Amino acid sequence: MLERPYTLLSCAMSIDGYIGSPGSRLLLSNDADFERVDVVRSPQLREERTARGVRPSPIKVTVTERVMLDPHANFFTAGDVEKLVYCPSTRVPEARARLEPTATVVDGGERVDMGGLSSDLAVRGVERLMVEGGGMVHTQFLTDDLADELQLVVAPLFLGDSNATRFVRDGHFPWNPGQRAKLADVRQVGDVVLLRYALSSRFRD
Ligand SMILES: NC(=O)c1ccc[n+]([C@@H]2O[C@H](COP(=O)([O-])OP(=O)(O)OC[C@H]3O[C@@H](n4cnc5c(N)ncnc54)[C@H](OP(=O)(O)O)[C@@H]3O)[C@@H](O)[C@H]2O)c1
């Protein structure tokens, strides 16, 4: 069994490095790129997974500390797939009352850390994890050196608002001025560009 799933971080950002705008829904990518990301749910991949004896559709996973998630949100209602919610031990009773049986609440310990979450997913048979953060979530996977691949889409626009959310927050990243990441591929997808970075020796082309 793998210690942790092959972990791919996927994110779209503006030219000036922002991924979201407070209070409004920001469309950074284009239809062709949404289709590329959505390929994980394609009929062909579902058949391949069934043939390999694994779940036909990927499970969905989220993390929460405050446990204010809406059980009627699209994340919980869409798709007939297992949904896992990791939260700190102290919040488990509240999360179970709020979200079960729609989702399975997992005790993430004193503080949910992405290493523990990744190991737990491996135990549950997850071989491949696609992380669609938020800057806070991406930062934790990157600074804890838990990512094998980064797929970064750059949209042809500026946000120009320092209140917007950046791709990552402050932290000590394994890739820095003294240790550059490996750029594995560059691809144009309509009006956006997809950059693929290999972040570990497990990177699969
Ligand atoms: N462009 C893109 O590809 C893309 C993709 C996704 C999101 N976004 C944008 O990103 C922005 C949000 O990013 P963000 O940096 O504010 O946050 P984030 O990475 O989305 O994480 C936000 C929430 O995740 C939970 N969380 C994170 N780490 C946790 C931990 N260790 N333990 C428990 N819970 C944890 C917390 O939930 P609770 O508050 O429930 O405790 C936290 O408020 C939004 O504007 C969104 O639109 C952009």
The ligand as a Tripos MOL2 file, in Angstrom:
@<TRIPOS>MOLECULE
LIG
   48    52     1     0     0
SMALL
NO_CHARGES

@<TRIPOS>ATOM
      1 N1         -9.0200   29.3390   -8.8660 N.am      1 LIG1
      2 C1         -9.1390   28.1360   -8.3640 C.2       1 LIG1
      3 O1         -8.7040   27.1460   -8.9650 O.2       1 LIG1
      4 C2         -9.7990   27.9900   -7.0210 C.ar      1 LIG1
      5 C3        -10.1310   26.7210   -6.5350 C.ar      1 LIG1
      6 C4        -10.7170   26.6340   -5.2770 C.ar      1 LIG1
      7 C5        -10.9770   27.7860   -4.5450 C.ar      1 LIG1
      8 N2        -10.6630   28.9900   -5.0710 N.ar      1 LIG1
      9 C6        -10.9000   30.2360   -4.3040 C.3       1 LIG1
     10 O2        -10.0640   30.2220   -3.1630 O.3       1 LIG1
     11 C7        -10.6480   31.0460   -2.1530 C.3       1 LIG1
     12 C8        -10.5770   30.3110   -0.8190 C.3       1 LIG1
     13 O3         -9.2390   30.0890   -0.4880 O.3       1 LIG1
     14 P1         -8.6940   30.2300    1.0100 P.3       1 LIG1
     15 O4         -7.2180   30.3580    0.9310 O.co2     1 LIG1
     16 O5         -9.4620   31.3080    1.6730 O.co2     1 LIG1
     17 O6         -9.0860   28.9070    1.7380 O.3       1 LIG1
     18 P2         -9.1830   27.3520    1.3170 P.3       1 LIG1
     19 O7         -7.8640   26.7910    0.9710 O.co2     1 LIG1
     20 O8        -10.2920   27.2130    0.3310 O.co2     1 LIG1
     21 O9         -9.6190   26.7240    2.7230 O.3       1 LIG1
     22 C9        -10.6970   27.2980    3.3920 C.3       1 LIG1
     23 C10       -11.2980   26.4240    4.4560 C.3       1 LIG1
     24 O10       -10.8370   25.0750    4.4940 O.3       1 LIG1
     25 C11       -10.8500   24.6110    5.8290 C.3       1 LIG1
     26 N3         -9.4830   24.2440    6.2240 N.ar      1 LIG1
     27 C12        -8.3120   24.5470    5.6040 C.ar      1 LIG1
     28 N4         -7.2830   23.9640    6.2500 N.ar      1 LIG1
     29 C13        -7.8150   23.2610    7.2770 C.ar      1 LIG1
     30 C14        -7.2650   22.4360    8.3000 C.ar      1 LIG1
     31 N5         -5.9350   22.1890    8.3980 N.pl3     1 LIG1
     32 N6         -8.1180   21.8790    9.1780 N.ar      1 LIG1
     33 C15        -9.4530   22.0810    9.1090 C.ar      1 LIG1
     34 N7        -10.0240   22.8390    8.1630 N.ar      1 LIG1
     35 C16        -9.2150   23.4350    7.2610 C.ar      1 LIG1
     36 C17       -11.3870   25.7580    6.6820 C.3       1 LIG1
     37 O11       -12.7900   25.5350    6.6790 O.3       1 LIG1
     38 P3        -13.7950   26.0780    7.7920 P.3       1 LIG1
     39 O12       -13.8870   27.5270    7.5330 O.co2     1 LIG1
     40 O13       -15.0690   25.3270    7.4680 O.co2     1 LIG1
     41 O14       -13.2370   25.7560    9.1220 O.co2     1 LIG1
     42 C18       -11.0110   26.9570    5.8570 C.3       1 LIG1
     43 O15       -11.8150   28.0880    6.1110 O.3       1 LIG1
     44 C19       -12.0670   31.3600   -2.6150 C.3       1 LIG1
     45 O16       -12.0870   32.6800   -3.1140 O.3       1 LIG1
     46 C20       -12.2980   30.3800   -3.7530 C.3       1 LIG1
     47 O17       -13.1750   30.8850   -4.7200 O.3       1 LIG1
     48 C21       -10.0820   29.1270   -6.2760 C.ar      1 LIG1
@<TRIPOS>BOND
     1     1     2 1
     2     2     3 2
     3     2     4 1
     4     4     5 ar
     5     4    48 ar
     6     5     6 ar
     7     6     7 ar
     8     7     8 ar
     9     8     9 1
    10     8    48 ar
    11     9    10 1
    12     9    46 1
    13    10    11 1
    14    11    12 1
    15    11    44 1
    16    12    13 1
    17    13    14 1
    18    14    15 2
    19    14    16 1
    20    14    17 1
    21    17    18 1
    22    18    19 2
    23    18    20 1
    24    18    21 1
    25    21    22 1
    26    22    23 1
    27    23    24 1
    28    23    42 1
    29    24    25 1
    30    25    26 1
    31    25    36 1
    32    26    27 ar
    33    26    35 ar
    34    27    28 ar
    35    28    29 ar
    36    29    30 ar
    37    29    35 ar
    38    30    31 1
    39    30    32 ar
    40    32    33 ar
    41    33    34 ar
    42    34    35 ar
    43    36    37 1
    44    36    42 1
    45    37    38 1
    46    38    39 2
    47    38    40 1
    48    38    41 1
    49    42    43 1
    50    44    45 1
    51    44    46 1
    52    46    47 1
@<TRIPOS>SUBSTRUCTURE
     1 LIG1         1 GROUP 0 **** ****
